[in-house]
Amino acid sequence: MRYAISVPQHVDDGAFQPTELRAYLNRAEELGFESAWMTEQIVGSGASLSPLETLAFAAACNQRLRLGCAVFVTPLHNPVHLAKRISTLDQLSRGRVEVGVGIGGRNRMFTAFDVDPDDNLVTRFNEGLRVMKALWTQPTIDIEGRFWQLAGATMEPKPFQKPYPPLWFGGSKPAALRRAGCHGDGFFGAGSTTTAQFAEQVPIVRAALAETGRDTTGFRIAKRVYIAVDDNTDRARSRMSDALIAQYGDYGKTLLPVAVCGPPTACIRGLREVVAAGADMILVNPLFDSSAQMERLASEVLPRIA
């Protein structure tokens, strides 16, 4: 079992402290976390740092942690720009980048990105990934797509990792789960889904993976888990509820059942259920008191999961 930690990214205007984030990341490395992950929220009321720029800062803070975003909502991006930025980050980090991709829900403000949500988002998503993979792997790119056209295009340098950084697919609908198994290097269960829902998703991903005939050895399955370790269960649940509402707005009022909250024994039990559901990596994601929560997780919870 592998463990990842979330990067604290919800920062009010003017409140970012570089020394605190550097210390947090270095401590995560010391505690043995494999990777550190962010989310992407471009437009929204919650104060949230952009993942690519923050991960570039993180790459300069340590030498071992792998660095990822779960997920980039790729239809909101120009794939040429995104491919270049990810390739640059992979070079700067000497090959420590992990890339999560997803289509995103239809409640997003697609019009802010000149994207028509009714104009086949799946086609845009698939075509964008084809453009990115071509830019990462081919010396010269010729693509005549519906949304993007490249004629004799080149992009250098390619990613440090060959052929490109691992691609994790997000999503919850059956078609998205099948895409993860057919085209991804891993599947990342969302923090906003319950463990029971994740347990239903994993077999669909594995079935699609088996149908491809690919070597499944390196395929990973992970789950983000919002977690709060607190000897007082009621306090843990109350603080988690407030944090989910701060992050998700009104939708957060419905999300408390997705979180694991309470004393170490309750958190151990909750994470063991995630493992039993099929995860080989757990991204523990405190939503408050990040450093203190990380210490308690590393000393009182994670060593007792296996």
C-alpha positions as CSV (number, residue, x, y, z in Angstrom):
1,M,0.0,0.0,0.0
2,R,1.3,3.5,-0.9
3,Y,0.2,6.7,0.6
4,A,0.0,10.2,-0.8
5,I,-0.7,13.5,1.0
6,S,-2.6,16.6,-0.3
7,V,-0.8,19.9,-0.8
8,P,-2.5,22.7,1.2
9,Q,-3.7,25.0,-1.6
10,H,-6.7,26.8,-0.2
11,V,-5.0,30.1,0.7
12,D,-6.6,33.5,1.2
13,D,-5.3,36.6,-0.7
14,G,-1.9,37.5,0.8
15,A,-1.8,34.6,3.2
16,F,0.6,32.3,1.4
17,Q,3.7,31.5,3.4
18,P,6.5,29.9,1.3
19,T,8.5,28.7,4.3
20,E,5.4,26.9,5.7
21,L,4.7,25.0,2.5
22,R,8.4,24.2,2.1
23,A,8.5,22.7,5.6
24,Y,5.3,20.8,5.0
25,L,6.6,19.2,1.8
26,N,9.9,18.3,3.4
27,R,8.2,16.8,6.4
28,A,5.9,14.8,4.1
29,E,9.0,13.4,2.4
30,E,10.6,12.6,5.8
31,L,7.5,10.8,6.9
32,G,7.6,8.5,3.8
33,F,4.7,9.8,1.7
34,E,5.2,8.7,-1.9
35,S,3.6,11.8,-3.5
36,A,1.8,15.1,-3.0
37,W,-1.3,16.0,-4.9
38,M,-3.4,19.1,-5.7
39,T,-6.8,19.7,-7.3
40,E,-7.6,22.3,-10.0
41,Q,-10.2,25.0,-9.5
42,I,-9.8,27.9,-11.9
43,V,-13.1,29.7,-11.4
44,G,-14.8,29.6,-8.0
45,S,-15.4,31.4,-4.8
46,G,-13.0,29.3,-2.8
47,A,-9.4,30.6,-2.6
48,S,-7.4,28.0,-4.4
49,L,-3.8,28.1,-5.8
50,S,-3.2,26.9,-9.3
51,P,-1.7,23.4,-9.4
52,L,1.0,23.8,-12.1
53,E,2.6,26.9,-10.6
54,T,2.4,25.5,-7.0
55,L,3.8,22.2,-8.0
56,A,6.7,24.0,-9.7
57,F,7.4,25.6,-6.3
58,A,7.1,22.2,-4.7
59,A,9.5,20.6,-7.1
60,A,12.2,23.0,-5.9
61,C,11.5,22.2,-2.2
62,N,12.6,18.5,-2.2
63,Q,14.1,15.8,-4.2
64,R,11.9,12.7,-3.8
65,L,8.2,13.5,-3.6
66,R,6.3,12.8,-6.8
67,L,3.9,15.6,-7.6
68,G,0.5,15.4,-9.1
69,C,-2.9,17.0,-9.9
70,A,-6.1,15.0,-9.7
71,V,-7.5,16.1,-11.9
72,F,-6.9,18.7,-14.7
73,V,-10.3,19.3,-16.4
74,T,-8.6,19.1,-19.8
75,P,-11.5,20.3,-21.9
76,L,-11.0,23.7,-20.3
77,H,-7.4,23.8,-21.5
78,N,-5.7,24.3,-24.8
79,P,-3.9,21.0,-25.1
80,V,-0.8,22.5,-26.7
81,H,-0.4,24.9,-23.8
82,L,-1.1,22.3,-21.2
83,A,1.3,19.8,-22.8
84,K,4.1,22.4,-22.8
85,R,3.5,23.4,-19.2
86,I,3.4,19.7,-18.0
87,S,6.5,18.9,-20.0
88,T,8.4,21.8,-18.5
89,L,7.3,20.8,-15.0
90,D,8.5,17.3,-15.6
91,Q,11.9,18.6,-16.7
92,L,12.2,20.9,-13.7
93,S,11.3,18.1,-11.3
94,R,13.5,15.6,-13.1
95,G,10.6,13.3,-13.9
96,R,8.4,13.4,-10.8
97,V,5.1,14.5,-12.3
98,E,1.8,12.6,-12.2
99,V,-1.0,13.9,-14.4
100,G,-4.7,13.4,-13.6
101,V,-7.2,14.1,-16.3
102,G,-11.0,14.3,-16.4
103,I,-13.9,15.8,-18.3
104,G,-15.5,17.6,-15.4
105,G,-19.1,18.0,-14.5
106,R,-21.6,20.0,-16.5
107,N,-22.1,22.5,-13.7
108,R,-18.8,24.2,-14.5
109,M,-18.7,27.6,-16.2
110,F,-17.6,26.3,-19.6
111,T,-18.5,29.6,-21.3
112,A,-15.6,31.3,-19.4
113,F,-13.3,29.0,-21.4
114,D,-15.0,29.4,-24.8
115,V,-16.2,25.8,-24.5
116,D,-19.7,24.7,-25.4
117,P,-20.7,21.9,-22.9
118,D,-23.2,20.6,-25.4
119,D,-20.7,20.3,-28.2
120,N,-19.4,16.8,-27.4
121,L,-17.1,17.2,-24.4
122,V,-16.0,13.6,-24.8
123,T,-14.7,14.2,-28.3
124,R,-12.9,17.3,-27.1
125,F,-11.4,15.4,-24.2
126,N,-10.2,12.5,-26.3
127,E,-8.9,14.8,-29.1
128,G,-7.0,17.0,-26.5
129,L,-5.3,13.9,-25.0
130,R,-4.3,12.8,-28.5
131,V,-2.7,16.2,-29.2
132,M,-0.9,16.1,-25.9
133,K,0.5,12.6,-26.4
134,A,1.6,13.5,-29.9
135,L,3.5,16.6,-28.7
136,W,5.1,14.5,-26.0
137,T,6.2,11.6,-28.2
138,Q,6.5,12.6,-31.9
139,P,9.2,14.8,-33.5
140,T,6.7,16.3,-35.9
141,I,3.0,16.4,-35.4
142,D,0.3,16.5,-38.0
143,I,-3.2,16.4,-36.6
144,E,-6.4,17.4,-38.4
145,G,-9.0,17.2,-35.6
146,R,-12.4,18.7,-35.0
147,F,-11.1,21.1,-32.4
148,W,-7.4,21.4,-33.1
149,Q,-5.2,21.3,-36.2
150,L,-1.5,21.0,-36.2
151,A,0.6,20.9,-39.4
152,G,4.3,20.1,-39.0
153,A,4.3,21.2,-35.4
154,T,7.1,20.4,-33.0
155,M,7.5,20.8,-29.2
156,E,10.8,20.5,-27.3
157,P,11.8,19.5,-24.8
158,K,9.7,16.4,-24.4
159,P,8.8,15.3,-20.8
160,F,11.7,13.9,-18.8
161,Q,9.7,10.7,-18.3
162,K,9.3,8.6,-21.4
163,P,7.0,8.4,-23.2
164,Y,5.3,10.9,-20.9
165,P,4.2,11.2,-17.2
166,P,1.7,8.7,-15.9
167,L,-1.9,9.6,-16.8
168,W,-4.5,9.0,-14.2
169,F,-8.1,9.2,-15.3
170,G,-10.9,10.5,-13.0
171,G,-14.6,10.1,-13.5
172,S,-17.5,8.3,-12.0
173,K,-19.9,7.4,-14.9
174,P,-19.4,3.9,-16.5
175,A,-18.1,5.4,-19.8
176,A,-15.5,7.4,-17.9
177,L,-14.5,4.4,-15.9
178,R,-14.1,2.3,-19.0
179,R,-11.9,5.1,-20.6
180,A,-9.7,4.9,-17.5
181,G,-9.2,1.2,-18.1
182,C,-8.7,1.5,-21.8
183,H,-6.5,4.5,-22.0
184,G,-5.0,5.4,-18.6
185,D,-2.1,4.4,-16.5
186,G,-4.3,4.6,-13.4
187,F,-7.7,5.4,-12.0
188,F,-8.2,8.0,-9.3
189,G,-11.4,7.8,-7.3
190,A,-12.7,11.2,-6.4
191,G,-12.8,12.6,-2.8
192,S,-16.5,13.4,-3.3
193,T,-17.4,9.8,-3.8
194,T,-18.1,7.4,-0.9
195,T,-16.1,4.2,-0.4
196,A,-19.1,2.2,-1.4
197,Q,-19.4,4.0,-4.7
198,F,-15.6,3.5,-5.2
199,A,-16.1,-0.2,-4.6
200,E,-18.6,-0.3,-7.5
201,Q,-16.4,1.7,-9.8
202,V,-13.2,-0.4,-9.5
203,P,-14.6,-3.6,-11.1
204,I,-15.7,-1.6,-14.1
205,V,-12.2,-0.1,-14.5
206,R,-10.6,-3.5,-14.1
207,A,-13.0,-5.2,-16.6
208,A,-12.1,-2.5,-19.2
209,L,-8.4,-2.9,-18.5
210,A,-8.7,-6.7,-19.0
211,E,-10.4,-6.2,-22.4
212,T,-7.5,-4.2,-23.7
213,G,-5.1,-7.0,-23.4
214,R,-2.5,-4.6,-22.1
215,D,0.1,-5.5,-19.5
216,T,-1.7,-4.5,-16.3
217,T,1.3,-4.7,-14.0
218,G,1.8,-0.9,-13.7
219,F,-1.8,0.1,-13.7
220,R,-2.6,1.9,-10.4
221,I,-5.9,2.5,-8.6
222,A,-6.1,5.3,-6.0
223,K,-8.7,7.1,-3.9
224,R,-8.7,10.6,-2.4
225,V,-10.0,10.5,1.1
226,Y,-11.0,13.5,3.1
227,I,-9.9,12.8,6.6
228,A,-9.8,14.3,10.1
229,V,-8.1,12.6,13.0
230,D,-9.6,13.8,16.3
231,D,-10.3,12.0,19.5
232,N,-13.6,13.9,19.6
233,T,-15.7,12.5,16.8
234,D,-18.4,15.2,17.0
235,R,-15.8,17.9,16.7
236,A,-14.1,16.2,13.8
237,R,-17.4,15.8,11.9
238,S,-18.3,19.4,12.6
239,R,-15.0,20.8,11.4
240,M,-15.0,18.5,8.3
241,S,-18.5,19.6,7.4
242,D,-17.5,23.3,7.6
243,A,-14.4,22.6,5.5
244,L,-16.4,20.7,2.8
245,I,-18.9,23.6,2.6
246,A,-16.0,26.1,2.3
247,Q,-14.5,24.0,-0.6
248,Y,-17.6,22.9,-2.4
249,G,-20.2,25.5,-1.5
250,D,-23.8,24.3,-1.0
251,Y,-22.9,20.9,-2.5
252,G,-20.5,20.4,0.4
253,K,-23.5,20.2,2.7
254,T,-24.2,16.7,1.3
255,L,-20.6,15.4,1.3
256,L,-20.0,14.6,5.0
257,P,-20.6,10.8,4.4
258,V,-17.6,10.7,2.0
259,A,-15.2,11.7,4.7
260,V,-13.4,9.6,7.3
261,C,-13.5,11.4,10.7
262,G,-12.8,10.6,14.3
263,P,-10.3,8.9,16.6
264,P,-7.4,6.9,15.0
265,T,-9.3,3.6,15.4
266,A,-12.2,5.0,13.3
267,C,-9.8,6.4,10.7
268,I,-7.9,3.1,10.5
269,R,-11.2,1.3,9.9
270,G,-12.3,3.8,7.3
271,L,-9.1,3.5,5.3
272,R,-9.0,-0.3,5.5
273,E,-12.4,-0.2,3.8
274,V,-10.9,1.8,1.0
275,V,-8.1,-0.7,0.6
276,A,-10.7,-3.5,0.6
277,A,-12.6,-1.7,-2.2
278,G,-9.5,-2.0,-4.4
279,A,-7.2,0.9,-3.8
280,D,-3.4,0.4,-4.0
281,M,-2.8,4.0,-3.1
282,I,-4.6,6.3,-0.8
283,L,-4.4,10.1,-1.0
284,V,-5.1,11.3,2.5
285,N,-6.6,14.8,2.3
286,P,-7.0,16.8,5.5
287,L,-9.0,20.0,5.0
288,F,-7.8,21.8,8.1
289,D,-4.7,21.8,10.4
290,S,-2.8,20.1,7.6
291,S,0.6,19.8,9.3
292,A,-0.9,18.5,12.6
293,Q,-3.2,16.1,10.7
294,M,-0.3,14.8,8.6
295,E,1.7,14.0,11.8
296,R,-1.1,12.1,13.4
297,L,-1.9,10.2,10.2
298,A,1.8,9.1,9.8
299,S,2.2,8.1,13.4
300,E,-1.2,6.8,14.6
301,V,-3.1,5.7,11.5
302,L,-1.2,4.7,8.3
303,P,1.2,2.3,9.9
304,R,-1.7,0.2,11.1
305,I,-3.6,-0.1,7.8
306,A,-1.8,-3.1,6.4
